[in-house]
Amino acid sequence: MRDAPSARTLLDWYDANARTMPWRISPRDRSGGMRPDPYRVWLSEVMLQQTTVAAVRAYFMKFTELWPTVNSLAAAEDSTVMAEWAGLGYYARARNLLKCARVVAQEHGGRFPETRDELMKLPGIGPYTASAIAAIAFDEPATVVDGNVERVMARIHAVETPLPSAKPELTRLAEALTPGDRPGDYAQAVMDLGATICTTRSPACGICPWMRCCAARMLGTAKELPKKTPKKAKPVRLGLVYVARRDDGAWLLETRPETGLLGGMLGWPGTDWEEKLPEESPPISAEWTDPGVEVRHTFTHFHLRLALRLACTPVDTGTTRGTFVPSAEFRPSALPTVMRKVYEMVVTDGRLVERSSTQRL
């Protein structure tokens, strides 16, 4: 007979094994009266959506250095925040980040609401993020369910139903274990368990604090769970991207529309992304060349292939689409990943055109 999973057992394990995070208050400090900053909890949770801890650390440190409070973030320029977010992906998060910060600053006096229900009324905060903030920052016994928690619950209870159909059942099982005492530490403990021991491919069952209550371990099926419904093959979309540089070194760039993928981000002018290669649609009149190369990038729901078009133009070239950004002001790091790939292709590919012996693209 297997033991029943105990929140107390997991909390004891967490007290000794909690991961160190720049946004986290350790269980020892928390027991000594130190409270988490809701702003840092919120910021980290938004950044961590569909992104790894390793990728988020540097961004979190930079953001909190530039904007240490929700009020300072709310007062920041949109373009500056979007540029600092570049490379982290899922750019709607950055737009919602600003919207939420401004609502908290303007309508809540710079203080985050303390309950899950009130937090869900803020822009960009859904059930998961609201639960995480409520539990971690305010010790509300809200149930936090991410991919790590789903995996732990599926194995502890040997849930055979594949994801995503199993989500409601796994959430109910997680709710049944959420304690009224130290719910914030408990939420982080389950996530740490999934991230460090109950991992996807090689769970370390022999050192798991819940090994005696894990039904999947007893059945020998831990590595097979949670099951997942096979994903459909991602479609491929095609587009053209236009890279122009003036003789004085300025690059032609534009800010993408607020809605849609990469909304509000800086990038190279281009066509829509479609099933078939779109018609040529250059942003300015110039002698465009086709270097015969393309940039490939994968988004959540499709693969993208962008064919390059290149041009060198005189200093007096005008434009009705985009802006020529002086070389000294241009930061490739401010570009989203796919646009940065375009830049790297342009500056490293020896086949690309040059206007003169001294001025290369």
DRENVOPA-301317 format. One record per residue (C-alpha): residue number from 0; x negated, z, y negated. Coordinates in nm, 4 decimals. Example, Ala and Ser with C-alpha at 12.3 -4.5 7.8 and 13.67 -1.06 7.14 Angstrom:
BEGIN
[atom 0, [-1.2300, 0.7800, 0.4500]],
[atom 1, [-1.3670, 0.7140, 0.1060]],
//
This chain:
BEGIN
[atom 0, [0.0000, 0.0000, 0.0000]],
[atom 1, [-0.1373, -0.0905, -0.3409]],
[atom 2, [-0.1461, 0.1480, -0.6365]],
[atom 3, [0.0742, 0.0923, -0.9400]],
[atom 4, [-0.1179, -0.0427, -1.2420]],
[atom 5, [-0.1802, 0.2350, -1.4932]],
[atom 6, [-0.2340, 0.1960, -1.8666]],
[atom 7, [-0.4353, 0.5192, -1.8591]],
[atom 8, [-0.6790, 0.3731, -1.6058]],
[atom 9, [-0.7308, 0.0654, -1.8176]],
[atom 10, [-0.7776, 0.2677, -2.1374]],
[atom 11, [-1.0446, 0.4799, -1.9675]],
[atom 12, [-1.2251, 0.1585, -1.8710]],
[atom 13, [-1.1875, 0.0224, -2.2259]],
[atom 14, [-1.3302, 0.3386, -2.3795]],
[atom 15, [-1.6522, 0.2730, -2.1887]],
[atom 16, [-1.6586, -0.1081, -2.1968]],
[atom 17, [-1.4882, -0.2329, -2.5146]],
[atom 18, [-1.6451, -0.5483, -2.6558]],
[atom 19, [-1.8028, -0.5196, -3.0002]],
[atom 20, [-1.6278, -0.7499, -3.2479]],
[atom 21, [-1.6833, -0.7756, -3.6251]],
[atom 22, [-1.3087, -0.7330, -3.6786]],
[atom 23, [-1.2574, -0.4478, -3.4309]],
[atom 24, [-1.2654, -0.0712, -3.4670]],
[atom 25, [-1.4255, 0.0794, -3.1558]],
[atom 26, [-1.2156, 0.3221, -2.9497]],
[atom 27, [-1.4558, 0.6035, -3.0418]],
[atom 28, [-1.4240, 0.5372, -3.4162]],
[atom 29, [-1.0514, 0.4954, -3.3794]],
[atom 30, [-1.0177, 0.8305, -3.2037]],
[atom 31, [-1.2126, 0.9802, -3.4952]],
[atom 32, [-0.9492, 0.8635, -3.7422]],
[atom 33, [-1.0840, 0.5262, -3.8564]],
[atom 34, [-0.8026, 0.2740, -3.8891]],
[atom 35, [-0.8250, -0.1052, -3.8514]],
[atom 36, [-0.7887, -0.3136, -4.1669]],
[atom 37, [-0.4680, -0.5200, -4.1209]],
[atom 38, [-0.6237, -0.8024, -4.3238]],
[atom 39, [-0.9198, -0.8330, -4.0869]],
[atom 40, [-0.6948, -0.8045, -3.7809]],
[atom 41, [-0.4669, -1.0784, -3.9164]],
[atom 42, [-0.7562, -1.3062, -4.0158]],
[atom 43, [-0.9244, -1.2710, -3.6765]],
[atom 44, [-0.6027, -1.3336, -3.4845]],
[atom 45, [-0.5289, -1.6511, -3.6818]],
[atom 46, [-0.8830, -1.7779, -3.6290]],
[atom 47, [-0.8764, -1.6928, -3.2573]],
[atom 48, [-0.5674, -1.9023, -3.1853]],
[atom 49, [-0.6846, -2.1668, -2.9348]],
[atom 50, [-1.0461, -2.0935, -3.0337]],
[atom 51, [-1.3168, -1.8925, -2.8585]],
[atom 52, [-1.4596, -1.5637, -2.9824]],
[atom 53, [-1.8066, -1.7218, -2.9965]],
[atom 54, [-1.6830, -1.9982, -3.2278]],
[atom 55, [-1.4910, -1.7595, -3.4546]],
[atom 56, [-1.7574, -1.4953, -3.5247]],
[atom 57, [-1.9534, -1.6874, -3.7891]],
[atom 58, [-1.6390, -1.8135, -3.9621]],
[atom 59, [-1.4923, -1.4635, -3.9753]],
[atom 60, [-1.8104, -1.3197, -4.1236]],
[atom 61, [-1.8242, -1.5964, -4.3860]],
[atom 62, [-1.4574, -1.5599, -4.4830]],
[atom 63, [-1.4761, -1.1821, -4.5185]],
[atom 64, [-1.7946, -1.2154, -4.7216]],
[atom 65, [-1.6309, -1.4632, -4.9595]],
[atom 66, [-1.2843, -1.3037, -4.9561]],
[atom 67, [-1.3020, -0.9371, -4.8461]],
[atom 68, [-0.9336, -0.8671, -4.9182]],
[atom 69, [-0.6066, -1.0510, -4.8796]],
[atom 70, [-0.5723, -1.0574, -5.2586]],
[atom 71, [-0.9075, -1.2313, -5.3023]],
[atom 72, [-0.8156, -1.4885, -5.0389]],
[atom 73, [-0.4781, -1.5461, -5.2044]],
[atom 74, [-0.6557, -1.6235, -5.5338]],
[atom 75, [-0.8983, -1.8745, -5.3781]],
[atom 76, [-0.8804, -2.2488, -5.4396]],
[atom 77, [-0.7171, -2.4411, -5.1557]],
[atom 78, [-1.0019, -2.6924, -5.1356]],
[atom 79, [-1.2632, -2.4171, -5.1118]],
[atom 80, [-1.0843, -2.2421, -4.8266]],
[atom 81, [-1.0237, -2.5687, -4.6412]],
[atom 82, [-1.3909, -2.6595, -4.6771]],
[atom 83, [-1.5008, -2.3242, -4.5326]],
[atom 84, [-1.2547, -2.3687, -4.2454]],
[atom 85, [-1.3959, -2.7147, -4.1614]],
[atom 86, [-1.5102, -2.7371, -3.8009]],
[atom 87, [-1.2885, -2.4569, -3.6744]],
[atom 88, [-1.0057, -2.6993, -3.5931]],
[atom 89, [-0.6264, -2.6727, -3.5913]],
[atom 90, [-0.6189, -2.7066, -3.9693]],
[atom 91, [-0.2538, -2.6112, -4.0089]],
[atom 92, [-0.3794, -2.2573, -3.9470]],
[atom 93, [-0.5855, -2.2715, -4.2667]],
[atom 94, [-0.2906, -2.3980, -4.4721]],
[atom 95, [-0.0679, -2.1243, -4.3310]],
[atom 96, [-0.3450, -1.8712, -4.3883]],
[atom 97, [-0.3298, -1.9371, -4.7619]],
[atom 98, [0.0503, -1.9386, -4.7694]],
[atom 99, [0.0637, -1.6047, -4.5872]],
[atom 100, [-0.2069, -1.4448, -4.8030]],
[atom 101, [-0.0193, -1.5420, -5.1186]],
[atom 102, [0.3111, -1.4049, -4.9923]],
[atom 103, [0.1437, -1.0746, -4.8962]],
[atom 104, [-0.0319, -1.0566, -5.2343]],
[atom 105, [0.2638, -1.1581, -5.4491]],
[atom 106, [0.5618, -1.0145, -5.2617]],
[atom 107, [0.4141, -0.7153, -5.0763]],
[atom 108, [0.1621, -0.5843, -5.3262]],
[atom 109, [-0.1313, -0.6879, -5.1080]],
[atom 110, [-0.0133, -0.4764, -4.8111]],
[atom 111, [0.0867, -0.6240, -4.4769]],
[atom 112, [0.4219, -0.5147, -4.3325]],
[atom 113, [0.3746, -0.2608, -4.0549]],
[atom 114, [0.6304, -0.3789, -3.7977]],
[atom 115, [0.6409, -0.6806, -3.5708]],
[atom 116, [0.9817, -0.7890, -3.7024]],
[atom 117, [0.8708, -0.7791, -4.0667]],
[atom 118, [0.5394, -0.9481, -3.9905]],
[atom 119, [0.7228, -1.2396, -3.8295]],
[atom 120, [0.8857, -1.3157, -4.1637]],
[atom 121, [0.5472, -1.4137, -4.3099]],
[atom 122, [0.4351, -1.7807, -4.3103]],
[atom 123, [0.2352, -1.8860, -4.0079]],
[atom 124, [0.2897, -1.5624, -3.8128]],
[atom 125, [0.4662, -1.6098, -3.4809]],
[atom 126, [0.5548, -1.3671, -3.2005]],
[atom 127, [0.2024, -1.3346, -3.0605]],
[atom 128, [0.0242, -1.2803, -3.3928]],
[atom 129, [0.2936, -1.0416, -3.5160]],
[atom 130, [0.2642, -0.8357, -3.1974]],
[atom 131, [-0.1150, -0.8289, -3.2188]],
[atom 132, [-0.1188, -0.7104, -3.5822]],
[atom 133, [0.1583, -0.4555, -3.5244]],
[atom 134, [-0.0142, -0.3095, -3.2189]],
[atom 135, [-0.3793, -0.3236, -3.3252]],
[atom 136, [-0.3438, -0.2413, -3.6959]],
[atom 137, [-0.0391, -0.0126, -3.6906]],
[atom 138, [-0.0135, 0.1172, -3.3306]],
[atom 139, [0.3381, -0.0143, -3.2819]],
[atom 140, [0.3978, -0.0453, -2.9045]],
[atom 141, [0.4330, -0.4240, -2.9319]],
[atom 142, [0.3383, -0.6311, -2.6284]],
[atom 143, [0.0530, -0.8757, -2.6904]],
[atom 144, [0.0442, -1.1700, -2.4488]],
[atom 145, [-0.2276, -1.4339, -2.4735]],
[atom 146, [-0.3867, -1.6461, -2.2006]],
[atom 147, [-0.6041, -1.3577, -2.0830]],
[atom 148, [-0.3043, -1.1263, -2.0505]],
[atom 149, [-0.1034, -1.3914, -1.8660]],
[atom 150, [-0.3848, -1.4334, -1.6159]],
[atom 151, [-0.4169, -1.0578, -1.5572]],
[atom 152, [-0.0419, -1.0131, -1.5091]],
[atom 153, [-0.0151, -1.3140, -1.2771]],
[atom 154, [-0.2865, -1.1695, -1.0535]],
[atom 155, [-0.1851, -0.8041, -1.0632]],
[atom 156, [0.1676, -0.8995, -0.9564]],
[atom 157, [0.0814, -1.2156, -0.7551]],
[atom 158, [0.3165, -1.4331, -0.9593]],
[atom 159, [0.3327, -1.7750, -0.7936]],
[atom 160, [0.5480, -1.9468, -1.0564]],
[atom 161, [0.3270, -2.1922, -1.2455]],
[atom 162, [0.2693, -2.1818, -1.6184]],
[atom 163, [0.4276, -2.2471, -1.8587]],
[atom 164, [0.7489, -2.1672, -1.6638]],
[atom 165, [0.6087, -1.8238, -1.5732]],
[atom 166, [0.5649, -1.7109, -1.9365]],
[atom 167, [0.8938, -1.5131, -1.9641]],
[atom 168, [0.8267, -1.3311, -1.6356]],
[atom 169, [0.4662, -1.2523, -1.7283]],
[atom 170, [0.5777, -1.1232, -2.0680]],
[atom 171, [0.8308, -0.8900, -1.9039]],
[atom 172, [0.5638, -0.7578, -1.6692]],
[atom 173, [0.3280, -0.7010, -1.9624]],
[atom 174, [0.6009, -0.5206, -2.1569]],
[atom 175, [0.6582, -0.2839, -1.8662]],
[atom 176, [0.2943, -0.1728, -1.8837]],
[atom 177, [0.2609, -0.1389, -2.2618]],
[atom 178, [0.2224, 0.2331, -2.3379]],
[atom 179, [0.3563, 0.4270, -2.6329]],
[atom 180, [0.0181, 0.6011, -2.6630]],
[atom 181, [-0.2698, 0.3928, -2.8065]],
[atom 182, [-0.0877, 0.0566, -2.7816]],
[atom 183, [-0.3467, -0.1083, -3.0076]],
[atom 184, [-0.6384, -0.0098, -2.7862]],
[atom 185, [-0.4363, -0.1012, -2.4783]],
[atom 186, [-0.3607, -0.4512, -2.6117]],
[atom 187, [-0.7308, -0.5104, -2.6701]],
[atom 188, [-0.8166, -0.3585, -2.3315]],
[atom 189, [-0.6019, -0.6076, -2.1394]],
[atom 190, [-0.7490, -0.8977, -2.3364]],
[atom 191, [-1.1023, -0.7688, -2.2732]],
[atom 192, [-1.0245, -0.7313, -1.9033]],
[atom 193, [-0.9167, -1.0945, -1.8843]],
[atom 194, [-1.2104, -1.2184, -2.0905]],
[atom 195, [-1.4871, -1.0295, -1.9098]],
[atom 196, [-1.3730, -0.9405, -1.5561]],
[atom 197, [-1.0475, -1.1133, -1.4603]],
[atom 198, [-1.1926, -1.4476, -1.5660]],
[atom 199, [-1.0547, -1.7910, -1.4863]],
[atom 200, [-1.2990, -1.9154, -1.2230]],
[atom 201, [-1.4951, -1.6192, -1.0901]],
[atom 202, [-1.3068, -1.2903, -1.1293]],
[atom 203, [-1.5289, -0.9866, -1.0722]],
[atom 204, [-1.2707, -0.8083, -0.8609]],
[atom 205, [-1.5215, -0.5562, -0.7234]],
[atom 206, [-1.5669, -0.3870, -1.0630]],
[atom 207, [-1.2131, -0.4275, -1.1965]],
[atom 208, [-1.0463, -0.0994, -1.3004]],
[atom 209, [-0.7203, -0.2345, -1.1577]],
[atom 210, [-0.8678, -0.3580, -0.8289]],
[atom 211, [-0.6580, -0.1155, -0.6213]],
[atom 212, [-0.3334, -0.2329, -0.7755]],
[atom 213, [-0.3989, -0.6097, -0.7767]],
[atom 214, [-0.1616, -0.7884, -0.5402]],
[atom 215, [-0.3495, -1.1191, -0.5657]],
[atom 216, [-0.6775, -0.9508, -0.4676]],
[atom 217, [-0.5143, -0.8044, -0.1583]],
[atom 218, [-0.3703, -1.1452, -0.0696]],
[atom 219, [-0.6969, -1.3249, -0.1411]],
[atom 220, [-0.5327, -1.5520, -0.3986]],
[atom 221, [-0.6810, -1.4211, -0.7235]],
[atom 222, [-0.8831, -1.7374, -0.7952]],
[atom 223, [-0.5720, -1.9516, -0.7466]],
[atom 224, [-0.3643, -1.7690, -1.0081]],
[atom 225, [-0.2091, -1.8291, -1.2458]],
[atom 226, [-0.0894, -2.1627, -1.1184]],
[atom 227, [-0.0309, -2.4323, -1.3758]],
[atom 228, [0.1951, -2.7328, -1.3890]],
[atom 229, [-0.0275, -3.0457, -1.3892]],
[atom 230, [-0.0780, -3.1846, -1.7383]],
[atom 231, [0.0116, -3.5384, -1.8279]],
[atom 232, [-0.2770, -3.7704, -1.9090]],
[atom 233, [-0.3569, -3.7736, -2.2816]],
[atom 234, [-0.2783, -4.0991, -2.4590]],
[atom 235, [-0.5396, -4.2851, -2.6643]],
[atom 236, [-0.4893, -4.3638, -3.0329]],
[atom 237, [-0.6913, -4.6126, -3.2341]],
[atom 238, [-0.7797, -4.6317, -3.6008]],
[atom 239, [-1.0191, -4.7695, -3.8601]],
[atom 240, [-1.2337, -4.5515, -4.0837]],
[atom 241, [-1.4029, -4.6802, -4.3993]],
[atom 242, [-1.7355, -4.5385, -4.5168]],
[atom 243, [-1.8575, -4.6604, -4.8565]],
[atom 244, [-2.1603, -4.5487, -5.0534]],
[atom 245, [-2.2541, -4.6546, -5.4041]],
[atom 246, [-2.6077, -4.7499, -5.5056]],
[atom 247, [-2.6408, -4.4090, -5.6765]],
[atom 248, [-2.5744, -4.2317, -5.3464]],
[atom 249, [-2.2109, -4.1268, -5.4086]],
[atom 250, [-1.9779, -4.1306, -5.1073]],
[atom 251, [-1.6148, -4.2457, -5.1126]],
[atom 252, [-1.3968, -3.9597, -4.9876]],
[atom 253, [-1.0331, -3.8599, -5.0066]],
[atom 254, [-0.8202, -3.5532, -4.9430]],
[atom 255, [-0.5782, -3.6155, -4.6580]],
[atom 256, [-0.2024, -3.5553, -4.7066]],
[atom 257, [-0.0894, -3.1935, -4.6706]],
[atom 258, [0.1216, -3.2677, -4.3646]],
[atom 259, [-0.0030, -3.3956, -4.0301]],
[atom 260, [-0.3328, -3.3576, -3.8499]],
[atom 261, [-0.6246, -3.2565, -4.0707]],
[atom 262, [-0.3749, -3.1991, -4.3508]],
[atom 263, [-0.5376, -3.1096, -4.6816]],
[atom 264, [-0.8893, -3.1708, -4.5485]],
[atom 265, [-1.1574, -3.3871, -4.7041]],
[atom 266, [-1.2366, -3.7063, -4.5134]],
[atom 267, [-1.3180, -4.0743, -4.5134]],
[atom 268, [-1.0394, -4.3177, -4.6044]],
[atom 269, [-0.8839, -4.4843, -4.3039]],
[atom 270, [-0.5756, -4.6251, -4.1377]],
[atom 271, [-0.3069, -4.4449, -3.9424]],
[atom 272, [-0.3901, -4.3657, -3.5805]],
[atom 273, [-0.1803, -4.5831, -3.3510]],
[atom 274, [-0.1499, -4.7107, -2.9935]],
[atom 275, [-0.2939, -5.0477, -3.1019]],
[atom 276, [-0.5766, -5.1018, -3.3496]],
[atom 277, [-0.4109, -5.1188, -3.6937]],
[atom 278, [-0.4513, -5.4015, -3.9432]],
[atom 279, [-0.7504, -5.3826, -4.1759]],
[atom 280, [-0.6668, -5.1692, -4.4807]],
[atom 281, [-0.9838, -5.1075, -4.6860]],
[atom 282, [-0.9532, -4.8515, -4.9669]],
[atom 283, [-1.1517, -5.0593, -5.2190]],
[atom 284, [-1.2585, -5.4191, -5.2650]],
[atom 285, [-1.6059, -5.4483, -5.1126]],
[atom 286, [-1.8113, -5.6407, -4.8600]],
[atom 287, [-1.7124, -5.4429, -4.5521]],
[atom 288, [-1.9127, -5.4853, -4.2331]],
[atom 289, [-1.8363, -5.3987, -3.8718]],
[atom 290, [-2.1411, -5.2325, -3.7082]],
[atom 291, [-1.9728, -5.2516, -3.3680]],
[atom 292, [-1.9620, -4.8758, -3.3084]],
[atom 293, [-1.6823, -4.6237, -3.2853]],
[atom 294, [-1.6425, -4.2492, -3.3060]],
[atom 295, [-1.4507, -4.0697, -3.0330]],
[atom 296, [-1.2793, -3.7338, -3.0627]],
[atom 297, [-1.0227, -3.5433, -2.8588]],
[atom 298, [-0.7348, -3.3530, -3.0121]],
[atom 299, [-0.4940, -3.1296, -2.8215]],
[atom 300, [-0.2482, -3.4077, -2.7407]],
[atom 301, [-0.4482, -3.7316, -2.7564]],
[atom 302, [-0.7872, -3.8997, -2.7551]],
[atom 303, [-0.8900, -4.0731, -3.0780]],
[atom 304, [-1.1171, -4.3763, -3.1144]],
[atom 305, [-1.2167, -4.4723, -3.4695]],
[atom 306, [-1.3829, -4.8071, -3.5384]],
[atom 307, [-1.6269, -4.7925, -3.8322]],
[atom 308, [-1.6247, -5.0195, -4.1353]],
[atom 309, [-1.9154, -4.9844, -4.3791]],
[atom 310, [-1.9959, -5.0941, -4.7317]],
[atom 311, [-2.2592, -5.0455, -5.0016]],
[atom 312, [-2.1229, -5.0902, -5.3533]],
[atom 313, [-2.2530, -5.1080, -5.7117]],
[atom 314, [-2.2532, -4.8003, -5.9336]],
[atom 315, [-1.9647, -4.9325, -6.1424]],
[atom 316, [-1.7308, -4.9710, -5.8429]],
[atom 317, [-1.3873, -4.8329, -5.9236]],
[atom 318, [-1.1242, -4.7074, -5.6840]],
[atom 319, [-0.7531, -4.6350, -5.6756]],
[atom 320, [-0.7821, -4.4497, -5.3467]],
[atom 321, [-1.0148, -4.1573, -5.3018]],
[atom 322, [-1.3049, -4.0476, -5.5194]],
[atom 323, [-1.6754, -4.1203, -5.5207]],
[atom 324, [-1.8441, -3.7829, -5.4679]],
[atom 325, [-2.2032, -3.7584, -5.5976]],
[atom 326, [-2.4618, -3.7092, -5.3265]],
[atom 327, [-2.5694, -3.3743, -5.4743]],
[atom 328, [-2.2113, -3.2418, -5.4458]],
[atom 329, [-2.1358, -3.3771, -5.0992]],
[atom 330, [-2.1429, -3.1232, -4.8144]],
[atom 331, [-2.1003, -3.2709, -4.4642]],
[atom 332, [-2.0154, -2.9182, -4.3467]],
[atom 333, [-1.6940, -2.9369, -4.5523]],
[atom 334, [-1.5660, -3.2184, -4.3305]],
[atom 335, [-1.3484, -3.1566, -4.0237]],
[atom 336, [-1.5259, -3.2237, -3.6956]],
[atom 337, [-1.4073, -3.5806, -3.6402]],
[atom 338, [-1.5027, -3.6808, -3.9957]],
[atom 339, [-1.8394, -3.5112, -3.9556]],
[atom 340, [-1.8945, -3.7186, -3.6411]],
[atom 341, [-1.8365, -4.0299, -3.8522]],
[atom 342, [-2.0962, -3.9127, -4.1045]],
[atom 343, [-2.3506, -3.8344, -3.8340]],
[atom 344, [-2.2961, -4.1765, -3.6792]],
[atom 345, [-2.3471, -4.3456, -4.0148]],
[atom 346, [-2.6710, -4.1698, -4.1047]],
[atom 347, [-2.8328, -4.1900, -3.7607]],
[atom 348, [-2.7373, -4.5341, -3.6237]],
[atom 349, [-3.0146, -4.7839, -3.6900]],
[atom 350, [-2.7767, -5.0798, -3.6698]],
[atom 351, [-2.5888, -4.9852, -3.9850]],
[atom 352, [-2.6147, -5.2012, -4.2967]],
[atom 353, [-2.8330, -5.1327, -4.5979]],
[atom 354, [-2.7938, -5.2735, -4.9451]],
[atom 355, [-3.1631, -5.2621, -5.0346]],
[atom 356, [-3.4941, -5.1408, -4.8990]],
[atom 357, [-3.4507, -4.8096, -5.0819]],
[atom 358, [-3.0780, -4.7385, -5.0501]],
[atom 359, [-2.9366, -4.6878, -4.7001]],
[atom 360, [-2.5928, -4.5749, -4.5990]],
//
